[in-house]
Amino acid sequence: MVLASIQLSLAVSAWADLAARPASQVNGRKGMWAVIIAVNFIGPIAYFLIGRRRS
């Protein structure tokens, strides 16, 4: 139950960040990242580490 809560929190925060971030600040397509974020723990972590461009 705890792991499910953590996973859900990661996914929701990643989707919120993706929705608020302009496409120019995302590596790749936003639609692709929206699908990847749905992949367990790996998706949101990959988005936060790789998907966002540093300014």
Backbone as CSV, one residue per row, in Angstrom:
resi,resn,N_x,N_y,N_z,CA_x,CA_y,CA_z,C_x,C_y,C_z
1,MET,0.819,-1.195,0.000,0.000,0.000,0.000,0.866,1.263,0.000
2,VAL,1.935,1.243,0.759,2.824,2.400,0.828,3.501,2.620,-0.525
3,LEU,3.969,1.537,-1.144,4.626,1.662,-2.444,3.668,2.183,-3.509
4,ALA,2.428,1.751,-3.450,1.426,2.241,-4.401,1.204,3.740,-4.222
5,SER,1.196,4.200,-2.987,1.028,5.633,-2.722,2.213,6.435,-3.247
6,ILE,3.407,5.902,-3.058,4.607,6.579,-3.558,4.584,6.632,-5.081
7,GLN,4.241,5.504,-5.699,4.178,5.446,-7.158,3.155,6.442,-7.703
8,LEU,1.992,6.482,-7.096,0.948,7.402,-7.537,1.390,8.855,-7.366
9,SER,2.027,9.159,-6.257,2.514,10.525,-6.017,3.556,10.938,-7.055
10,LEU,4.475,10.027,-7.367,5.480,10.315,-8.389,4.831,10.573,-9.742
11,ALA,3.891,9.710,-10.118,3.240,9.841,-11.424,2.439,11.135,-11.515
12,VAL,1.676,11.444,-10.486,0.854,12.662,-10.511,1.736,13.905,-10.585
13,SER,2.813,13.933,-9.814,3.682,15.112,-9.851,4.406,15.219,-11.193
14,ALA,4.781,14.093,-11.781,5.427,14.129,-13.096,4.449,14.599,-14.168
15,TRP,3.204,14.089,-14.141,2.203,14.527,-15.120,1.879,16.015,-14.953
16,ALA,1.806,16.488,-13.723,1.528,17.909,-13.481,2.666,18.773,-14.020
17,ASP,3.900,18.347,-13.777,5.050,19.087,-14.280,5.059,19.079,-15.808
18,LEU,4.782,17.929,-16.393,4.754,17.811,-17.849,3.679,18.707,-18.455
19,ALA,2.525,18.758,-17.843,1.424,19.580,-18.360,1.749,21.069,-18.275
20,ALA,2.447,21.478,-17.235,2.749,22.896,-17.032,3.967,23.363,-17.823
21,ARG,4.816,22.433,-18.205,6.077,22.776,-18.869,5.863,22.954,-20.374
22,PRO,6.406,24.021,-20.968,6.299,24.197,-22.422,7.040,23.071,-23.156
23,ALA,6.573,22.724,-24.332,7.182,21.643,-25.112,8.659,21.904,-25.395
24,SER,9.048,23.158,-25.479,10.449,23.493,-25.743,11.371,23.119,-24.586
25,GLN,10.805,22.870,-23.418,11.608,22.501,-22.253,11.526,21.013,-21.934
26,VAL,11.052,20.225,-22.898,10.934,18.779,-22.712,11.769,18.094,-23.779
27,ASN,12.574,17.108,-23.383,13.341,16.311,-24.334,12.413,15.277,-24.957
28,GLY,12.102,15.423,-26.225,11.181,14.514,-26.893,9.768,15.074,-26.886
29,ARG,8.827,14.237,-27.293,7.429,14.669,-27.363,6.747,14.532,-26.010
30,LYS,5.887,15.475,-25.717,5.159,15.444,-24.445,4.240,14.229,-24.366
31,GLY,3.617,13.851,-25.481,2.739,12.682,-25.495,3.481,11.399,-25.165
32,MET,4.705,11.282,-25.684,5.529,10.115,-25.396,5.842,10.051,-23.900
33,TRP,6.195,11.198,-23.311,6.514,11.229,-21.885,5.288,10.943,-21.024
34,ALA,4.126,11.365,-21.473,2.898,11.080,-20.718,2.675,9.576,-20.607
35,VAL,2.978,8.841,-21.676,2.839,7.379,-21.651,3.934,6.756,-20.793
36,ILE,5.166,7.224,-20.938,6.290,6.667,-20.173,6.083,6.856,-18.677
37,ILE,5.524,7.973,-18.279,5.293,8.248,-16.856,4.397,7.181,-16.232
38,ALA,3.529,6.566,-17.028,2.610,5.549,-16.511,3.306,4.232,-16.168
39,VAL,4.578,4.078,-16.524,5.305,2.831,-16.293,5.885,2.814,-14.876
40,ASN,5.179,2.201,-13.965,5.603,2.018,-12.573,6.484,3.146,-12.043
41,PHE,7.504,2.798,-11.279,8.397,3.798,-10.694,9.366,4.351,-11.729
42,ILE,9.692,3.539,-12.710,10.719,3.899,-13.681,10.307,5.099,-14.534
43,GLY,9.066,5.152,-14.951,8.599,6.225,-15.827,8.739,7.615,-15.235
44,PRO,8.152,7.877,-14.057,8.293,9.218,-13.473,9.740,9.591,-13.159
45,ILE,10.509,8.628,-12.686,11.916,8.906,-12.370,12.678,9.244,-13.646
46,ALA,12.421,8.485,-14.727,13.068,8.773,-16.012,12.689,10.162,-16.502
47,TYR,11.427,10.532,-16.343,11.005,11.873,-16.775,11.758,12.953,-16.004
48,PHE,11.831,12.820,-14.686,12.500,13.849,-13.891,14.003,13.903,-14.173
49,LEU,14.621,12.769,-14.494,16.061,12.754,-14.750,16.427,13.080,-16.196
50,ILE,15.617,12.616,-17.153,15.969,12.728,-18.567,15.022,13.631,-19.354
51,GLY,13.746,13.595,-19.035,12.740,14.262,-19.855,12.733,15.774,-19.797
52,ARG,13.126,16.329,-18.669,13.095,17.792,-18.530,14.434,18.380,-18.957
53,ARG,14.364,19.459,-19.703,15.588,20.172,-20.073,15.956,21.133,-18.958
54,ARG,17.210,21.196,-18.683,17.705,22.144,-17.677,17.828,23.516,-18.323
55,SER,17.426,24.551,-17.604,17.547,25.888,-18.191,18.824,26.564,-17.778
